[in-house]
Amino acid sequence: MRQLQHPLLSPSLGTQRQVTSLHFGQATNGRKAYIQSSLHADELPGMLTAHKLRGLLAAAEAAGEIPGEVVLVPVCNPIGLDQSLMHHQVGRFELLTMENFNRNYPDFFNLVKDRIAPKLTQDAETNKGIVRAAMHEVLQEQPVTTELESLRRVLMGLACDADVVLDLHCDFEAILHMYVEQPMLDQMAPLARLLGAQALLWARGSGPSISFDEALSGPWWRLRDHFADQAPIPLGCASTTVELRSQTDVSDALASQDAQAIVGYLRHVGVMAGPTPALPDPRCEPTPLAGTEASHAPHPGVIDFVAQVGERVAAGQLLARVVDPLTPRETDIRSSIDGIVYARHSLRWATAGMELCRVAGRTPIRSGNLLSP
């Protein structure tokens, strides 16, 4: 294993943070996987899973079972990890800019399409290398003036030439679920089965604020479509956001289980050698991200959740009540679709308009920006 340090731009005098990456196998041979955890720094199940992965990857490397490279970044957001206010961690947004740590990544499609056009050949593998080289070039050309921008550049630089990218997150209270771009569903379905995902949400671009995983998979299918009549572009990177259940689901047992599933997936896709595990039966079918419904509080009050995460609900079914303790008012929150409750808030006090829970359905009901803030 090689351990590398990547300094971030210093935001103030006398301070500087860095990102630590762990590299297993050989960077010049075979396929590459990139795995990071806790980009939203208050989402910690992935960090413990990464700790378990480190041991499994070290053992596999010693046994000669990593013909390519696996890059593991257990703490990919030292900025958010350091943002604590009155013992409460603020890990989703950078306090300086209020930007979401998982938004506003480079639009590689628009950055590289004109650059690569005169270089493309009729060989897909050659074109894959051309695209990846262009991604590295444009990354270095983008201006970096803040610590957050330098973090994005470091993470993109580590991941943009990977065949497989896993971004480990969690939700407030949730079942294990995944977000995948539709063209990559076939490549990511085995991971969903090995992890036991109960919701697999797909989109073909989820909106203008580009998330980490879509910054890496999105360019490939968009370039493929753009150059369809000129040159073959492979789907060179399959990436996903894996939501490892709830913020409080941090345990040795779950982390070990998830780490073993990820190693099984890396063996399945040829990043690692060794025995390939049999795929369990899927626990869900892929459903469109545009088919999810978010319920909101119509007024302030105490939240009384009725439906549990993982529960299948029908249209009209009661999900929660919002209770105004100063009046007799109790407002029922009902689902308008059939589906599964895959996430809900961990707070039990609602401000007006606060998102309460989400249900994944089969039929698209939304358009535009499909991501939460």
Order of alpha helices (4+ residues) and beta strands (2+ residues): beta-beta-beta-alpha-beta-alpha-beta-beta-alpha-alpha-alpha-beta-beta-beta-alpha-beta-alpha-beta-alpha-beta-beta-beta-beta-beta-beta-beta-beta-beta
